[in-house]
Amino acid sequence: MKIAVIMGGITSEREISLKSGAAILNSLISQGYDAYKIDLTEKNLVSAFVENDYDLAYLALHGEYGEDGRVQSILDMLGKKYTGSGVTGSAVAMNKILTKVIAKDLGIRIAKSFSNVNEIESYPVVIKPAKEGSSVGLYICNTREEAISAYETLKDKEPLIEEFIKGEELTAGILNGEKLGVVRIKPKSGLYDYESKYTVGKTEYECPAQIDAVSYEEALEAAKKIHEKLGLKGITRSDFILKDGKAYFLEVNTCPGMTETSLAPKLATLKGYSFDNLTKILVETSK
C-alpha cells in the first residue's frame, strides 16, 4: 500500500500542518510503510490528488481546504481512501457556530453566544473566526469599542462572539469512539494562544488532568457525544473551559495537530498508545 501524507495547505495553519505531516511521515516510514510527502499549495490544490499515485491519503491538513470537507469530497469522488472523518462531519465540525448548536441540542454545556456586537450583555467576550483553528484570530474584548474593532477585522470570516469564561483549559480525546482521556492545559502566559500552543516550554500539560472525577468524565462524555453525533472518524480532540467544576464545550478538532507540542499524541498515551501506534491505527481504520 502506497501512502501519500498530505500536508501544508493554503491557510494560516500551513506551517503547523507541515510539522504534523513531517512527524507522521517519519513515523510511517520507520514502521515500514511505503509513504511519501505531498505539499499542498495553491498551484496543486486539486491536481495533487489526481496526478499522484497512492492508495491512501493520510491527511495532515489543518483548517479550511483540508479539515473542512472539501479535500475529503475530492477524495470521495476519486474513490480514494483517506484517514479521519468524512465530508459532512468535517464540514460541520469546522464551523464552531453549527457545532455549538448541535452540542446544545445534546445537552452539552456551552458558553453563551451573541449574533452581533449589539447583543452583547456584558464584557469581556471572546470574538474568533468560526472556521479557523490554532487560536488564529482570537480576540478577548473588554469593551464595546474593542468588540467592534475585532468584529470588523473578522467580518469576512464569520465571527463567533461568546462570553469569556475565565477558567482552566481542558482537552478530551476520542479515537474511533474510544475515550482516551483528558489533559489540562496550563499556559505560562495565562492564555493558550498560537505562541503558547506551538512554542516548546510555553505551556505545561497535566496528563491526565488532575481534576475531580465528575468533571473529568463530563468532559470526556461530551467529547464522545460530539464525535458520535457528527459521525466523526479517527482521532478527534474536543476543547473545554472548566469553571467552578463545570466543563463548557468550545470546539472539536477533526484533524488535530501531530507536532512535538501537540495534544493528540499526549491524549493517546493515556490509553498506552505511542505515536507510532496512533499513526498505524489511523492507517488501518481509514475508510
C-alpha positions in Angstrom: 0.0 0.0 0.0 1.3 3.4 -1.0 0.5 6.2 1.4 0.6 9.9 0.5 0.9 12.1 3.5 -0.9 15.3 2.5 0.4 18.4 4.4 0.8 22.1 4.0 -2.3 23.7 2.5 -3.1 27.4 2.0 -4.4 28.6 5.3 -2.9 30.3 8.3 -2.2 26.9 9.8 0.1 25.8 6.9 3.3 25.7 9.0 1.8 23.6 11.7 0.4 21.2 9.1 3.9 20.8 7.6 5.2 20.0 11.1 2.4 17.5 11.7 2.9 15.9 8.3 6.7 15.5 8.8 6.2 13.8 12.1 3.5 11.5 10.6 5.7 10.7 7.6 8.7 9.8 9.7 6.5 7.6 11.9 5.1 5.7 8.9 8.5 5.2 7.2 10.0 4.0 10.5 7.2 1.3 10.6 8.0 0.1 7.1 5.1 1.8 5.2 5.7 3.0 1.6 4.9 6.6 2.4 5.8 9.9 0.8 5.0 13.6 1.1 2.7 15.8 -0.9 2.9 19.5 -0.1 -0.5 21.1 -0.9 -0.3 24.6 -2.3 -2.4 27.0 -4.3 -0.8 25.5 -7.5 -1.8 21.9 -6.9 -4.9 22.2 -4.7 -6.8 19.8 -6.8 -4.2 18.3 -9.2 -2.2 16.9 -6.3 -5.0 14.3 -5.7 -5.4 13.5 -9.3 -1.9 13.3 -10.6 -0.1 11.4 -7.8 0.0 7.6 -7.3 -1.3 6.5 -3.9 -3.7 4.0 -2.3 -4.3 6.0 0.9 -4.2 9.8 1.6 -3.1 10.4 5.1 -4.5 13.8 5.8 -2.3 16.1 8.0 -4.1 19.3 7.0 -5.5 21.8 9.5 -8.1 24.4 8.8 -10.0 25.2 5.7 -9.1 23.4 2.4 -8.2 20.3 4.3 -10.2 19.9 7.5 -13.5 21.3 6.3 -14.7 18.5 4.0 -13.5 20.0 0.7 -10.5 17.7 0.3 -12.5 14.8 1.6 -15.1 15.4 -1.2 -12.4 15.3 -3.9 -11.1 12.0 -2.5 -14.6 10.6 -2.3 -15.1 11.4 -6.0 -11.8 9.8 -6.9 -12.7 6.7 -4.9 -9.6 7.1 -2.8 -9.3 6.0 0.9 -8.2 8.6 3.4 -7.7 9.0 7.1 -10.0 10.8 9.5 -13.6 12.0 9.2 -15.8 12.2 6.1 -17.2 15.2 4.2 -20.2 16.0 6.3 -18.7 15.5 9.7 -15.6 17.5 8.8 -17.7 20.4 7.3 -20.0 20.7 10.3 -17.2 20.3 12.9 -15.2 23.0 11.2 -17.9 25.6 11.8 -17.8 26.4 15.5 -21.3 28.1 15.4 -23.0 25.0 13.9 -21.2 22.7 16.3 -22.3 24.7 19.3 -25.9 24.4 18.1 -25.5 20.6 18.0 -23.7 20.5 21.3 -26.5 22.5 23.0 -29.1 20.1 21.5 -27.2 17.2 23.0 -27.4 18.8 26.4 -23.7 19.8 26.5 -22.9 22.9 28.4 -21.7 25.8 26.2 -20.8 29.4 26.6 -23.5 32.0 25.8 -23.2 33.3 22.2 -24.2 36.6 20.6 -25.2 37.2 17.0 -23.6 40.7 16.8 -21.9 43.3 19.0 -25.2 45.0 19.8 -26.5 41.8 21.6 -23.6 41.7 24.0 -24.9 42.0 27.5 -21.6 42.2 29.5 -17.9 42.1 29.0 -15.4 40.5 28.5 -16.3 38.5 25.4 -14.3 36.3 23.0 -14.5 37.0 19.3 -13.0 34.5 16.9 -13.5 33.1 13.3 -16.0 30.3 13.1 -13.7 28.4 10.8 -10.2 28.9 11.9 -8.1 26.8 14.3 -4.8 27.1 16.3 -6.3 30.1 18.1 -5.7 32.2 14.9 -7.7 35.5 15.0 -8.7 35.1 18.7 -9.7 38.4 20.4 -10.6 38.9 24.1 -12.6 42.1 24.2 -13.2 44.1 27.4 -15.1 47.0 25.9 -17.7 47.7 23.2 -15.0 49.5 21.2 -12.7 46.5 21.2 -15.5 44.2 20.2 -16.5 46.4 17.3 -12.8 46.5 16.1 -12.4 42.7 16.4 -15.7 42.0 14.7 -14.8 44.4 11.8 -11.4 42.7 11.5 -13.1 39.3 11.2 -16.2 40.2 9.3 -15.2 38.1 6.3 -14.5 35.0 8.5 -18.0 34.6 10.1 -17.1 35.9 13.5 -18.3 34.0 16.6 -19.0 36.0 19.7 -19.3 34.3 23.0 -19.0 35.2 26.7 -15.5 34.9 28.1 -15.3 32.2 30.7 -12.3 32.5 32.9 -11.2 29.0 33.9 -8.9 26.2 33.2 -8.4 24.8 29.7 -9.1 21.1 29.1 -9.0 18.9 26.0 -10.5 15.5 25.7 -9.6 12.9 23.1 -11.6 10.3 21.2 -10.1 7.6 18.9 -12.7 5.9 16.7 -15.2 6.1 19.5 -12.8 5.1 22.3 -12.4 7.6 25.1 -8.7 8.4 25.5 -8.8 10.8 28.4 -8.5 14.5 29.4 -5.5 16.8 29.6 -5.3 20.0 31.5 -3.5 22.8 29.7 -1.6 25.3 31.7 -0.1 28.1 29.5 2.5 30.2 31.3 1.2 33.4 29.7 -2.3 32.7 31.1 -3.7 32.5 27.5 -3.5 29.4 25.3 -2.8 31.3 22.1 -0.9 30.4 19.0 2.5 31.0 20.6 1.7 29.0 23.7 0.4 26.1 21.6 3.5 25.7 19.3 6.5 27.0 21.3 8.2 24.4 23.4 8.3 25.3 27.1 5.5 27.9 26.8 2.8 25.6 28.2 2.6 22.8 30.8 0.4 19.8 30.3 -1.2 17.8 33.1 -1.7 14.4 31.6 -4.1 13.2 32.8 -5.8 16.2 34.1 -5.9 16.2 37.9 -9.4 17.4 38.3 -12.4 15.9 40.1 -13.7 12.7 38.7 -17.2 14.1 37.8 -15.7 17.0 35.8 -13.2 14.6 34.1 -16.0 12.2 33.0 -18.3 15.1 32.0 -15.8 16.5 29.5 -14.9 13.0 28.2 -18.5 12.0 27.7 -19.3 15.3 26.0 -16.4 14.7 23.6 -17.7 11.2 22.8 -21.2 12.5 22.2 -20.0 15.2 19.7 -17.7 12.6 18.0 -20.6 10.2 17.5 -23.3 12.7 16.7 -21.2 14.2 13.9 -20.2 10.8 12.6 -16.5 11.6 13.1 -13.7 9.1 12.5 -10.1 8.7 13.6 -8.8 10.8 16.4 -10.7 14.0 17.5 -10.0 16.4 20.2 -12.6 18.5 21.9 -11.7 21.6 23.9 -13.4 22.8 27.1 -13.1 25.5 29.8 -13.5 24.3 33.3 -15.0 26.8 35.7 -16.4 26.0 39.2 -16.3 22.3 38.4 -18.4 22.7 35.2 -16.9 22.0 31.8 -18.0 24.3 28.9 -17.6 22.9 25.4 -15.7 25.2 22.9 -15.0 23.2 19.7 -14.0 19.9 18.2 -10.9 19.3 16.1 -11.3 16.6 13.5 -7.6 16.6 12.3 -5.7 17.7 15.4 -2.0 18.6 15.3 0.7 16.0 15.5 3.7 18.1 16.3 6.0 17.7 19.3 3.8 20.0 21.4 0.5 18.7 20.1 -2.2 17.4 22.4 -3.5 14.4 20.3 -0.3 12.3 20.9 -0.4 13.2 24.6 -4.1 12.1 24.9 -3.2 8.8 23.1 -0.6 7.9 25.7 -3.4 7.9 28.3 -4.5 4.6 26.8 -1.0 3.4 26.2 -0.7 4.3 22.5 2.7 5.5 21.3 2.9 8.0 18.4 3.6 5.1 16.1 0.6 3.2 17.4 -1.5 6.1 16.7 -0.4 6.6 13.1 -0.8 2.9 12.5 -4.3 2.8 13.9 -5.3 5.7 11.7 -4.0 3.9 8.6 -5.6 0.6 9.5 -9.0 2.2 10.3 -9.1 4.5 7.3 -12.1 4.3 5.0 
